[in-house]
Amino acid sequence: MKIVGLMLMRMVAVRFLAILLGISLFVLSLETVSYSSEILALRPGDLSIVPQYILYRMPMTLVTFLPISMLLAMLLTLTELSYRNEITALWAAGLSPARIVVLLAPLALLTGGVSFLLSDAGIPWADSTLREWGIADYGKAKLKVGEKDPIWLRSGPDILRAGSANALSTRLKDVIIFRRGIDGLLDEQIYAATAALSAGRWTLNDVIVYYAGIEPPSRLGTLIYSGDIKPAAAGARSGEPENMALADLGYFVDNSGFGIRPVWVYQTWWHKRLSLVFSTLLMISLCIPLTTRFRRGGGLGALFAAGVGLGFLYFVVDGISVTMGELGFVTPWLAAWLPIGAFGAVALAMTLRAERV
């Protein structure tokens, strides 16, 4: 059985790599050609910018097409085996659908782990450079990295915004402090031209304090503000959760999103990042039970269509679920894990039914 398992893994792995690399290179080639003028304008006369751009875009592209590539690889493998009537031989040898899933589980978890690593390390590594370049989709949300970048910080219930800061965030300019009460409502709004950290306390200069009531604003030369201010990471000031590492997502969750976005947005993507590990295992589990209806080479078109249809439905449900989690309509962990759990239950039901066929 080990030999059969290795054979199946090799067949699936070869097709998976061919499909994933083929689709990714095709998409990146089209994108590079479409935005060639903008890419070359980054470093006029230096063609090395083209492969560098492709390298930075590769992690996001691979993560996007990795699950669908596994789905197509499984369908191609099963279609080939069914066409040659080898599926029947596998069943006769005692390899039920459940055992085939178990045999392919190491490959599924390996590719799922690669997807997680690309999302958790590769995409954050490339994100800051791509945002600075502002090509394609990044042009709409380009951050002009420099002294005028808005920086968000948090101290207890208070949210702070600074126009700029030094590298250690110990000197701030154009500061706004939103002071909130225990109930989360705004009590005061403090404007300061500059702020400097000394001995654990912040000295605000050229201060204007606006109160929640009808009291007139106060103008002060200096004001001492005591608070343990935690800055949002410099590489994630935009707060784009899909491009942040798992540790950064946890940091934003612990600090209520620094006022950039609601905390449940980061919670949803924290759970979504973990669920990537099981995405390819789900694709395999959905495909294998379908072959029990096509074990003698007939209806291969229907097998392929059913597999693609299930995969497409999963990706639609997954996108809707994550969006609902971002909007706060669904509990974050449920929004991230519901598609995996629901389609996993479908795969389990199909497998149990196939075991009785």
N, C-alpha and C positions, 0 to 999 in steps of 0.2 A: 504493500500500500504506500510505503514511503516513496518508491520509485514512481508510482502513478501520480502521487501528490507533487513530486518535483517536476514531473513532465507537465502537469497542468499549470503549475506556477510559472514554468519557463514559457509556455505558450501564451499565457495571459500577460506576463511581464514584457515579452518582446512586442506584442501588439500594443500594450499600454504605452510603452516608451515611444514607439513609432507614431502612434496617434497623438500623444501629448506634445512631442517635439514638433511634429508636422503642423498641427493646428497652431501652436504657439509661434513658430517661426513664420507661418503664413500671416497671422494676424499682426505680428510685429513688423513684418515687411511692408504690409499695406499701410500701417500707421506711420512708419518711417518715410515712405514715399509721399504720403499725404501731407506730412508736416516737415518735409525735407528743407524747405526754405527757412523755417523757424529754427530747425536744429542746426543747420549750417551757419546761421546768423549768430549763434552763441560763441563760436570761435571761427571767424572768417578765415578761409584758407587752410583750415586744419580738419582733414577728413576723419581723424581719429575720434571726433565727437560722435560720429554715427554709431560705431560699435559700442561706444561708451553709453550712449542713450539706450541702445538695445539691451545692454547689460543691466542698466538700472530699471528698465521696464519689465525685464524677464520675471522677477519674483511674483509680481502681481498677476501677470499673464498666466504663469504656471498654476498658481493657486486657483485662478478662475476656471481653468479648463481641466484641472486634475480629476475631479469627481466624474465629469462627463466622459473623460478619456477612459477611465476604468470601466464605466458602464458600457461604452462601445467595444472595448477590448474583450470584456466578458461575453457580449453578444456575438462578436465575431468568432471567438473561440468555441462557444457552444454551437453556433451555426455550423461551423466546420466539422465538429465532432458529430453532430446530428446528421449532417449530409453523408458522412461516411459510415453511419450506423454504429459509431463507437459509443454513443450514449447508452445504447442498449447493453453493450458489453460491460460498461462501467456499472450499470445497475445490477447485471448478472453476477459481477465480481463482488457484490456486497457493498458497493459505494453508493449509499443513499444520498439524497440532496443535502441532508444535514451533515453527513461526513465530508462531503466535498467542500461545504462551507468551512468546516473546521480545518481541512487541509489547506485551504487558501487563506485562512485567517492571518497567518504570519505575513503574507504579502500585502494583505489589506491593511494591517496595522502599521507595516513599514511605510507604505505610501501615505497613509493617514498621518504618520509622524512627520514625514517629509513636508506634507502640506502645512502642518502646524509650525514647523521650524521656519518655513518660508514666510508664513504670515507673521510669526513672532519675532523673527530676526531679519529676514531679507527685505520685507516691505518697509519696516521702520528705518532700516539702513539706507534705502534708496529714497525714502519719502522727502527728506529735507532738501536733497539736491534737486529732485524733480519739481518740488514746489518753487524753488529758487529759479529754475529754468522757465517754468510756466508754460510748458508745451502741452498741447491737446487739452484734456480735461483739467489739468493742473493750471491752465491759464485762467480759468474762471475763479479759482480760489487761491491765486498766487499770493504768497506772503512776501512783502518787500522787506527782506531781512535787513535790519539796521536799527538805528537809535529810535525810530518812531514806531516800532512795533508795540502793540498793546500787550501788557504782561498782566496776568491774573494771579492773585495770591489769596490766601485764606488764613484767618486767625480766629479760631473758635467759630462763633456764629457770624463773624464779620467777613465780608468779601471786599477785596481791595483790587483796584485797577491802576496800573502805572503806565505812563506813556513810554517810558524807557527805563533801563536799569543797567548797572555795571554787571560784570560777569558773575559776581557772587551775590547779586541782588541785595547789596548792603546800602546802596545809594539809588534812590528812585527820583524820577521827575514826573510832573503832571499827575499827581496822585489823587485818586478818589477813593474814599473809604465809606462803604455802606455798612453802617452799624445797625445790627439787628438785635431784637430782644429774644427772650427765650421762646416766644411764640413764632419767631421767624419773621415778624413784621419789621419794617424799616423804622428805626427810631431817629437816627441822625444820618446826615450825608456830609462828609468832611472833604473839602477840597484843599490841596496843599501844592505849592509850586515845587517843593523838593522835600525829601525825607532821607534821613541818615540814621543808620543803626550804630548805637554806641552803648556798650555795657548791657546788652539785652533789651534796650529801650529805643524807641524811634523818636527822633526829634523832627517835627513837622515845621516847615517855615512858610510864611505868607499864607495863613490859614483862613478859610471861610467855612463856618459851620452852619448848616441848614437843619432846622428841627422839624419833626413830624407835625407838631401843633401849629398854633398861630403866632408863636414867638418869632421876632425878627432875627435874621441871621447874625452871627457873631463873627467879628473880624479880629484875628489874633496874629501877633508877630510870630510866635512859636507855640507849639503845643506838643506835650509829651504823650506818646501813644505806646502803651505796654501791650505786647502781644507776641506770641510765637508765630511769626508769619512763615507760611510754607508756600514757596513759589511753584507755579506750574512748570514742568520741565521745559527747558528752552527748545528742545527739539520737538515738542508737542504743544506749542502755544496755540495752535489752531484748534486743538481739541478734536481732531478728526479721529474718531475711535477705530474705524476700520483699518487705519494705518499705524496704530500704536501697538507697542509690545504689551504682553500680558502684564508685566510688572508696572508699566505706565498706566494701564487701565485700572489696576488695583490702587495705584497712587491717587488717581483722579476720583475713584469711588470713595476712598477713605477721606477725601477732602471735598466731598459734595460737588465734584465737577468744577470747582473753583469759580462757579458762577458762569462758566462758558456755555455749558449745556446742562440739562437736568441729569441728576446722578443716575437715573435708570437707563439712560442711553449707554453710559459706560458699563453698567452692570450687564446689560443685554449683550454687548460685544465681548465682555469678559467670558461669559458663558458660551457665546458663539465660538470664540477662539478654541475653547476646549472641545467643543463638539466636532471640530474639523477632523480630529483623530479618527472618528468612527464613520466619516462620510463614505470612504471607499469600501469599508466593510458592508455598509448598507447597500451600496450598488451591487456588490457580489451576491448578497443575500436575497436581493430582489430578483436577480436574473436566473439563478440556478433552479428554483422550483418551477419556473416556466417551462423548462425543457422536458418535464414529465409528460407534457401533452404533445411533444414533437420528437419523441425518442427514436422514431424510425425514418427520419429525414423528410417528413412531410410538413407542409405549412411553415417553411422557414421564414417566409416573408411575414407571416402573422407573428412568429416568435420575435423577430426583430422589431416589428411595429409595437408589440405589447411591451417589450423592454424599454424602448425609447419613450413610449407614452408614459409608463410609470416613472421613469427618470425625469421627464419634463414636468410631470405633475409635482414631483417632489421639489424641484427647484422653484416652481411657482409658489407652492405652499411655504417653502423656506423663506423666500423673499418677503411674502406677505407677513409671515410670523415675526421676522426681525423688524420689519417696519412697525408693526403693532407694538412691539416691545419698545422701540425708540420713541413712539408717541405716548407711551405710558398706559396703553389700553390693556396690556397683558403683563403679568409678572415677568421680570427679566429672565429668570431661569426657565420659565415655561415657554417664553417666546423663542429661546435658543434651542431648547431640547425637544419641544413638541414635534417638529417635523421628523427628527431622528426617531423619537419614541413611537409616533403614529405609524410611520412607514416601516419601522422595525417590527411592530406588531403585525402589519400586513405581511411582511416577509416571513415571520414566524408562523402565521396562520397558513400561508401557502406551503411552507415546508412541512408542517404537520399533516396537511391534507395530502401532499405528495408522498409522505411516508406510508400512507394507507392505500395508495393507488397500486 
